[in-house]
Amino acid sequence: MRWSFSIGKFAGTVVRVHVTFFLLLIWIWFMHYQIGGAAAAWEGVAFILAIFACVVLHEFGHALAARRYGIRTPDITLLPIGGLARLERMPEEPGQEFFIAVAGPLVNVVIAAIIFIALGGTAGIEQMLQVENPRADFLVRLAGVNVFLVLFNMIPAFPMDGGRVLRALLATRLTWARATQIAANIGQGLAFLFGFLGLLYNPLLIFIAIFVYLAAAAEAQNAQIRDISNSVLTGDVMITEYAALDRSASIGEAIDRLLATTQSEFPIVASNGHLEGLLTRNDMIAALKDPGPDTPVVQVMRTDVPKVHRRQSLTEGFRLMQENSAPAVAVVDSGDRLVGLLTHETIGEMMMVRSAMPEGFRFGRMRRKRAEPWSRGV
């Protein structure tokens, strides 16, 4: 995620903190300082850090549960509104998603139980509800926050854990796409409710509402792509008209092609048609500053470009794109020669075309002729 930086790697997962998290700490420090001075301000910051330590443990609950099914969690990002664990792929079965979804809240249940036992069972519900009272007991408030995290995350709507639990249960009787759409619709409905309550009570709810609405929409779209991908070949969706670069081309020449086309990713292709690397627009701009426009593209290109055969389903290409966070996937033939590119834009266009075209119409009827690669001297 942009505007975030790593604070360490634990159990193979990178923990990142978004810069806006520090704005939250500054705001908490200032608010508590007005109430009780510097001591109260620093205690308020410590309390927020303790809360987010619980959030990290919550997200690692998801990560460890996902690992049981062979799903890695590349990173966890801390935001002012909570944590976000990014799984390399979605679980394949409803039972797997159910277990992964409930693993996070169960961690908060355990934390709250440990605190409650440590306090000798003296913490009451009224005390735990005083989360915003800086004069209340630190551990009692922390126990209350963990109870709140369980209740909030189990709201049956995307993108909360409760939404995933709901989808897992619905998916036992409905298709995955339909179950996702129902959970997403509920999530977006609750987003409007959060936004309305935010206008009346707490502005933070407005930001939560925006996040919930966008995340629910994205989840529904991913489910639709996943549902359609099983019946579509990668070769029927790939870009076949593109400008390619020769390995002898320079960054300056690549910039010329960037300005002359609408492409954002340029493959570097050898004379035998094999892909050697990929040059993105951001790579070009960065290299233009340093080391300069005369630099050969082979010194800047990305070589870890995922590949998929043109006859494989779109599901495989989409999976490779997600797992590798790749800007594009190279589509090759049986001789490992580049025949097309799969990008986020082409998948989005496929979704729009699919929703508009007549029943029974196939993508294969819209195939385009492949353009010749561009190289120096053309």
C-alpha positions as CSV (number, residue, x, y, z in Angstrom):
1,M,0.0,0.0,0.0
2,R,1.3,3.5,-0.9
3,W,2.4,5.9,1.9
4,S,3.3,3.0,4.2
5,F,6.6,1.7,5.4
6,S,7.8,-1.5,7.0
7,I,8.5,-1.9,10.7
8,G,9.6,-5.5,10.6
9,K,9.0,-9.0,9.3
10,F,7.4,-11.6,11.5
11,A,6.7,-15.2,10.5
12,G,7.2,-14.4,6.9
13,T,4.8,-11.4,6.9
14,V,5.9,-7.8,6.6
15,V,4.2,-5.4,9.0
16,R,3.6,-2.0,7.6
17,V,2.4,1.3,9.1
18,H,0.5,3.8,7.0
19,V,1.7,7.4,7.5
20,T,-1.8,8.5,8.5
21,F,-1.4,6.3,11.6
22,F,1.0,8.9,13.0
23,L,-1.6,11.6,12.5
24,L,-3.9,9.6,14.8
25,L,-1.2,9.4,17.4
26,I,-0.7,13.2,17.3
27,W,-4.4,13.8,17.6
28,I,-4.7,11.5,20.6
29,W,-1.7,13.1,22.3
30,F,-3.2,16.6,21.8
31,M,-6.7,15.6,23.0
32,H,-5.3,13.9,26.2
33,Y,-3.0,16.7,26.8
34,Q,-5.9,19.1,27.1
35,I,-7.5,16.8,29.6
36,G,-4.6,15.9,31.9
37,G,-1.4,17.4,30.7
38,A,1.7,15.6,29.4
39,A,1.3,12.5,31.6
40,A,-2.2,11.9,30.3
41,A,-1.1,12.6,26.7
42,W,1.7,10.0,26.8
43,E,-0.6,7.4,28.5
44,G,-3.2,8.1,25.7
45,V,-0.5,7.3,23.1
46,A,0.5,4.2,24.9
47,F,-3.1,3.0,25.0
48,I,-3.5,3.5,21.2
49,L,-0.3,1.6,20.7
50,A,-1.6,-1.2,22.9
51,I,-4.8,-1.3,20.9
52,F,-2.9,-1.6,17.6
53,A,-0.8,-4.3,19.1
54,C,-4.0,-6.2,19.6
55,V,-5.0,-5.4,16.0
56,V,-1.7,-6.8,14.7
57,L,-2.3,-10.0,16.7
58,H,-5.8,-10.1,15.3
59,E,-4.5,-9.9,11.7
60,F,-1.8,-12.6,12.5
61,G,-4.7,-14.8,13.6
62,H,-6.0,-14.6,10.0
63,A,-2.5,-15.1,8.6
64,L,-1.7,-18.2,10.6
65,A,-5.1,-19.7,9.8
66,A,-4.6,-19.0,6.1
67,R,-1.2,-20.6,6.3
68,R,-2.9,-23.8,7.3
69,Y,-4.4,-24.0,3.8
70,G,-1.2,-23.0,2.0
71,I,-2.1,-19.3,1.6
72,R,0.7,-16.8,2.4
73,T,0.1,-13.3,3.8
74,P,2.7,-11.0,2.2
75,D,2.0,-8.1,4.5
76,I,-0.2,-6.5,7.2
77,T,-0.8,-2.7,7.1
78,L,-1.9,-0.7,10.1
79,L,-4.3,2.2,9.3
80,P,-6.0,4.6,11.7
81,I,-9.2,2.6,11.3
82,G,-7.6,-0.8,11.9
83,G,-5.4,-3.4,10.2
84,L,-5.5,-5.0,6.8
85,A,-4.0,-8.4,6.1
86,R,-3.3,-9.0,2.4
87,L,-3.7,-12.7,1.5
88,E,-1.9,-13.9,-1.7
89,R,-5.2,-15.5,-2.8
90,M,-8.7,-16.1,-1.6
91,P,-9.4,-19.5,0.0
92,E,-11.0,-22.1,-2.3
93,E,-13.6,-23.6,0.0
94,P,-16.3,-21.9,2.2
95,G,-15.1,-23.9,5.2
96,Q,-11.6,-22.5,4.7
97,E,-12.8,-18.9,4.5
98,F,-15.0,-19.5,7.6
99,F,-12.0,-20.7,9.6
100,I,-9.7,-17.9,8.4
101,A,-12.4,-15.2,9.1
102,V,-13.2,-16.3,12.7
103,A,-9.5,-16.7,13.6
104,G,-9.0,-13.0,14.0
105,P,-11.8,-12.2,16.4
106,L,-11.0,-15.4,18.4
107,V,-7.6,-13.8,19.1
108,N,-9.3,-10.8,20.6
109,V,-11.5,-13.1,22.7
110,V,-8.4,-14.7,24.1
111,I,-6.7,-11.3,24.8
112,A,-9.9,-10.0,26.6
113,A,-10.1,-13.3,28.6
114,I,-6.4,-13.1,29.7
115,I,-6.8,-9.5,30.8
116,F,-10.0,-10.3,32.7
117,I,-8.3,-13.2,34.5
118,A,-5.3,-11.0,35.3
119,L,-7.6,-8.5,36.9
120,G,-9.1,-11.2,39.1
121,G,-12.4,-11.1,37.3
122,T,-13.2,-7.7,38.8
123,A,-13.7,-5.8,35.6
124,G,-17.4,-5.2,35.0
125,I,-19.2,-4.3,31.8
126,E,-19.8,-0.7,32.8
127,Q,-16.1,-0.2,33.4
128,M,-15.1,-1.8,30.1
129,L,-17.5,0.6,28.3
130,Q,-15.4,3.6,29.5
131,V,-13.0,3.1,26.6
132,E,-12.8,6.9,25.9
133,N,-12.3,7.9,29.6
134,P,-8.5,8.4,30.1
135,R,-9.0,8.3,33.9
136,A,-10.4,4.7,33.8
137,D,-8.1,1.7,34.4
138,F,-5.7,1.0,31.5
139,L,-6.2,-2.8,31.3
140,V,-9.9,-2.6,31.8
141,R,-10.2,-0.2,28.9
142,L,-8.0,-2.5,26.8
143,A,-10.2,-5.5,27.6
144,G,-13.2,-3.4,26.5
145,V,-11.6,-2.5,23.2
146,N,-10.9,-6.2,22.5
147,V,-14.6,-7.0,23.2
148,F,-15.6,-4.1,20.8
149,L,-13.2,-5.4,18.1
150,V,-14.9,-8.8,18.3
151,L,-18.4,-7.3,18.0
152,F,-17.5,-4.8,15.3
153,N,-15.6,-7.3,13.2
154,M,-18.4,-9.8,13.4
155,I,-20.9,-7.4,11.8
156,P,-22.3,-9.6,8.9
157,A,-21.1,-7.3,6.1
158,F,-18.1,-6.9,3.9
159,P,-15.3,-6.1,4.4
160,M,-15.5,-7.1,8.1
161,D,-14.8,-10.7,9.2
162,G,-18.5,-11.2,9.8
163,G,-19.1,-10.5,6.1
164,R,-16.7,-13.2,5.1
165,V,-18.4,-15.6,7.6
166,L,-21.7,-14.7,6.1
167,R,-20.4,-15.4,2.5
168,A,-18.9,-18.7,3.6
169,L,-22.3,-19.8,5.0
170,L,-24.2,-18.6,2.0
171,A,-21.7,-20.2,-0.4
172,T,-22.6,-23.6,1.0
173,R,-26.0,-23.2,-0.8
174,L,-25.4,-20.5,-3.4
175,T,-22.7,-19.8,-6.0
176,W,-19.6,-18.0,-4.7
177,A,-20.4,-14.9,-6.9
178,R,-24.0,-14.7,-5.6
179,A,-23.0,-15.2,-2.0
180,T,-20.4,-12.4,-2.4
181,Q,-22.9,-10.0,-4.0
182,I,-25.3,-10.5,-1.1
183,A,-22.7,-9.9,1.5
184,A,-21.3,-6.9,-0.4
185,N,-24.8,-5.3,-0.7
186,I,-25.3,-5.6,3.0
187,G,-21.9,-4.0,3.5
188,Q,-22.7,-1.1,1.3
189,G,-26.0,-0.6,3.0
190,L,-24.3,-0.5,6.4
191,A,-21.7,2.0,4.9
192,F,-24.6,4.5,4.3
193,L,-25.8,3.9,7.8
194,F,-22.2,4.5,9.2
195,G,-22.0,7.7,7.1
196,F,-25.3,9.0,8.4
197,L,-24.3,8.3,12.0
198,G,-21.0,9.9,11.4
199,L,-22.7,13.2,10.4
200,L,-24.6,13.1,13.7
201,Y,-22.1,11.8,16.2
202,N,-18.6,10.9,15.2
203,P,-16.8,12.1,11.9
204,L,-14.6,9.0,12.1
205,L,-17.6,6.9,11.1
206,I,-17.6,8.7,7.8
207,F,-14.1,7.5,6.9
208,I,-15.1,4.0,8.0
209,A,-18.2,4.2,5.8
210,I,-16.1,5.2,2.8
211,F,-13.7,2.3,3.4
212,V,-16.5,-0.2,3.9
213,Y,-18.3,0.9,0.8
214,L,-15.2,0.8,-1.5
215,A,-14.0,-2.5,0.0
216,A,-17.4,-4.2,-0.5
217,A,-17.6,-3.0,-4.1
218,A,-14.0,-4.3,-4.8
219,E,-14.8,-7.6,-3.2
220,A,-17.9,-8.0,-5.3
221,Q,-16.0,-7.2,-8.5
222,N,-13.2,-9.7,-7.7
223,A,-15.8,-12.4,-7.1
224,Q,-17.4,-11.6,-10.5
225,I,-14.0,-11.8,-12.2
226,R,-13.3,-15.1,-10.4
227,D,-16.6,-16.5,-11.5
228,I,-16.2,-15.5,-15.1
229,S,-12.5,-16.4,-15.3
230,N,-13.2,-20.1,-15.0
231,S,-15.0,-20.1,-18.4
232,V,-12.7,-17.8,-20.3
233,L,-9.2,-18.5,-21.7
234,T,-6.4,-16.0,-21.0
235,G,-5.8,-15.9,-24.8
236,D,-9.3,-14.5,-25.3
237,V,-8.8,-11.5,-23.0
238,M,-5.1,-10.6,-23.5
239,I,-3.9,-7.5,-25.3
240,T,-2.6,-8.5,-28.7
241,E,-1.9,-5.1,-30.2
242,Y,1.0,-3.6,-28.3
243,A,4.3,-2.0,-28.9
244,A,7.3,-4.0,-27.8
245,L,10.9,-2.9,-27.2
246,D,14.1,-4.4,-28.5
247,R,16.7,-5.2,-25.9
248,S,19.0,-2.7,-27.6
249,A,16.5,0.2,-27.1
250,S,17.3,3.1,-24.7
251,I,15.1,4.7,-22.1
252,G,14.8,7.7,-24.3
253,E,13.4,5.6,-27.1
254,A,11.1,3.9,-24.6
255,I,9.8,7.4,-23.6
256,D,9.1,8.1,-27.3
257,R,6.9,5.0,-27.5
258,L,5.2,5.9,-24.2
259,L,4.2,9.3,-25.6
260,A,3.1,7.8,-28.9
261,T,0.9,5.1,-27.4
262,T,-1.6,4.6,-24.6
263,Q,0.4,1.7,-23.1
264,S,1.8,1.8,-19.6
265,E,3.7,-1.5,-19.8
266,F,6.2,-2.3,-22.5
267,P,7.6,-5.9,-23.0
268,I,11.2,-6.3,-24.0
269,V,11.3,-9.1,-26.6
270,A,14.3,-11.0,-28.0
271,S,14.6,-11.7,-31.8
272,N,13.2,-15.3,-31.2
273,G,10.0,-13.8,-29.7
274,H,10.8,-14.8,-26.1
275,L,10.1,-12.2,-23.3
276,E,13.2,-10.9,-21.6
277,G,11.6,-8.3,-19.3
278,L,8.9,-5.6,-18.8
279,L,9.3,-1.9,-18.6
280,T,6.6,0.1,-16.8
281,R,5.9,3.8,-17.1
282,N,7.1,4.4,-13.5
283,D,10.3,2.5,-14.3
284,M,10.9,4.8,-17.3
285,I,10.3,8.0,-15.4
286,A,12.6,7.0,-12.6
287,A,15.3,5.9,-15.0
288,L,15.0,9.1,-17.0
289,K,16.1,11.1,-14.0
290,D,18.9,8.7,-13.0
291,P,20.9,7.2,-14.7
292,G,19.5,9.0,-17.8
293,P,17.8,8.7,-21.2
294,D,20.7,6.9,-22.8
295,T,20.5,3.9,-20.4
296,P,19.6,0.6,-22.1
297,V,16.2,-0.7,-21.2
298,V,17.8,-4.1,-20.2
299,Q,19.4,-2.3,-17.2
300,V,16.0,-1.1,-15.9
301,M,13.5,-3.7,-17.0
302,R,11.8,-6.1,-14.6
303,T,12.7,-9.7,-15.2
304,D,10.4,-11.4,-12.7
305,V,7.3,-11.1,-15.0
306,P,4.8,-14.0,-14.4
307,K,3.9,-16.0,-17.4
308,V,0.8,-17.9,-18.3
309,H,0.0,-20.1,-21.4
310,R,-2.6,-18.7,-23.8
311,R,-4.8,-21.8,-23.4
312,Q,-4.9,-21.6,-19.6
313,S,-8.0,-20.2,-18.0
314,L,-8.1,-16.5,-17.0
315,T,-8.3,-17.7,-13.4
316,E,-4.6,-18.7,-13.5
317,G,-3.6,-15.4,-15.1
318,F,-5.6,-13.4,-12.5
319,R,-4.1,-15.5,-9.7
320,L,-0.5,-14.8,-10.9
321,M,-1.3,-11.1,-11.1
322,Q,-2.6,-10.9,-7.6
323,E,0.0,-13.1,-5.9
324,N,2.9,-11.3,-7.6
325,S,1.4,-7.8,-7.4
326,A,2.4,-7.6,-11.0
327,P,1.4,-4.7,-13.4
328,A,1.0,-7.3,-16.2
329,V,1.2,-11.0,-16.9
330,A,3.0,-12.3,-20.0
331,V,0.9,-14.6,-22.2
332,V,3.0,-17.1,-24.1
333,D,2.5,-20.0,-26.6
334,S,3.8,-23.5,-26.4
335,G,7.2,-22.3,-27.6
336,D,7.4,-19.8,-24.8
337,R,7.0,-16.9,-27.3
338,L,5.2,-13.8,-26.2
339,V,1.8,-13.5,-27.8
340,G,0.0,-11.0,-25.5
341,L,-0.3,-9.2,-22.2
342,L,-2.8,-9.5,-19.5
343,T,-3.3,-6.3,-17.4
344,H,-5.7,-4.9,-14.9
345,E,-7.2,-2.7,-17.6
346,T,-7.9,-5.6,-19.9
347,I,-9.6,-7.5,-17.1
348,G,-11.7,-4.5,-16.3
349,E,-12.7,-4.1,-20.0
350,M,-13.5,-7.8,-20.1
351,M,-16.0,-7.3,-17.2
352,M,-17.7,-4.4,-19.0
353,V,-17.9,-6.3,-22.3
354,R,-19.2,-9.4,-20.6
355,S,-22.0,-7.5,-18.9
356,A,-23.1,-5.8,-22.1
357,M,-22.8,-8.6,-24.7
358,P,-25.7,-10.9,-25.7
359,E,-26.3,-14.2,-24.1
360,G,-24.1,-16.9,-25.5
361,F,-21.7,-14.5,-27.3
362,R,-18.1,-15.7,-26.8
363,F,-14.9,-13.7,-26.4
364,G,-13.2,-15.7,-29.1
365,R,-15.2,-13.8,-31.7
366,M,-13.6,-10.6,-30.7
367,R,-10.0,-11.7,-31.0
368,R,-7.6,-9.1,-32.5
369,K,-4.6,-9.5,-34.7
370,R,-1.3,-9.3,-33.0
371,A,0.9,-6.3,-33.9
372,E,4.5,-6.6,-34.7
373,P,6.9,-5.7,-31.8
374,W,8.5,-2.3,-32.0
375,S,12.2,-2.0,-32.0
376,R,15.0,0.4,-32.8
377,G,14.9,1.7,-36.4
378,V,11.1,1.3,-36.8
